[in-house]
């Protein structure tokens, strides 16, 4: 039975409503019960819904969730949880595929003191701009973990000096050379 405002009752403690929130707005489906509220839409193989203030996008079975723009797939999450960007068959937790692919990790803009970090389980690579200007001195830092403590192990400063075991690398001049032994 469809009642006032388009509400349809199933006879139990559940109501299903389809309504328009504004004149010319978007139609919504609301499913309510005595112990839950569920808003969303679905089909036999998947659904989009909110429950307990969380948005859920799900697909039943061994299928992928696909994201597309301009009629082309851009990203997918496959049935094993791998995320593919630019590929329809991701082979790792995050798989990015594109000619000349670039991953950008960018820090904030607070007074141009920027830090961007790529962290691994027991190591990191970090870039730092730290002199208060938009084009300040930049350094690249490499850190690893020993005895449970992660610390800087190597640094390349804005002059190209490399320091291993020091945070203040210096230029050794033309008398210092590093060569591969044959």
Residue pairs with C-beta under 8 A, 6 or more apart in sequence:
1 8
1 9
2 8
3 9
5 17
5 19
6 17
6 18
6 19
7 15
7 16
7 17
8 15
8 16
8 17
8 18
9 15
9 16
10 16
13 33
13 34
14 31
14 32
14 33
15 30
15 31
15 32
16 29
16 30
16 31
17 29
17 30
17 31
17 32
18 27
18 28
18 29
18 30
19 27
19 28
19 30
20 26
20 27
20 28
21 28
28 39
29 39
29 40
29 41
30 37
30 38
30 39
31 37
31 38
31 39
31 40
32 38
36 51
36 52
37 51
38 49
38 50
38 51
39 49
39 50
40 47
40 48
40 49
40 50
40 56
41 47
41 48
41 49
42 48
42 49
44 60
45 59
45 60
45 61
45 63
46 57
46 58
46 59
46 60
46 63
46 65
47 56
47 57
47 58
48 55
48 56
48 57
48 58
49 55
49 56
50 56
57 65
58 65
59 65
59 79
61 79
62 79
63 79
64 76
64 77
64 78
64 79
65 76
65 77
66 73
66 75
66 76
67 73
67 74
67 75
67 76
68 74
73 88
74 85
74 86
75 83
75 84
75 85
75 86
76 83
76 84
76 88
76 90
77 83
77 84
78 84
78 89
78 90
81 93
82 90
82 91
82 92
82 93
82 94
82 95
83 90
83 93
83 94
83 95
84 90
84 95
84 96
84 97
85 94
85 95
85 96
85 97
85 98
86 96
86 97
86 98
86 101
87 95
87 96
87 97
96 103
105 116
105 117
105 118
106 114
106 116
107 114
107 115
107 116
108 114
111 132
112 129
112 131
112 132
112 133
112 134
112 136
113 129
113 130
113 132
114 127
114 128
114 129
114 130
115 126
115 127
115 128
115 129
115 130
116 126
116 127
117 124
117 125
117 126
118 124
118 125
118 126
122 144
122 145
122 150
123 142
123 143
123 144
123 145
123 150
124 141
124 142
124 143
124 150
125 140
125 141
125 142
125 143
126 140
126 141
126 142
126 143
127 138
127 139
127 140
127 141
128 138
128 139
128 140
128 141
129 136
129 137
129 138
130 136
130 137
130 139
131 137
137 157
137 158
138 158
139 155
139 156
139 157
139 158
140 155
140 156
141 152
141 154
141 155
142 152
142 153
142 154
142 155
143 150
143 151
143 152
143 153
144 150
144 151
144 153
145 151
152 167
153 164
153 165
154 162
154 163
154 164
154 165
155 162
155 163
155 166
155 167
155 169
156 162
156 163
156 169
157 163
157 169
159 171
161 169
161 170
161 171
162 169
163 169
163 170
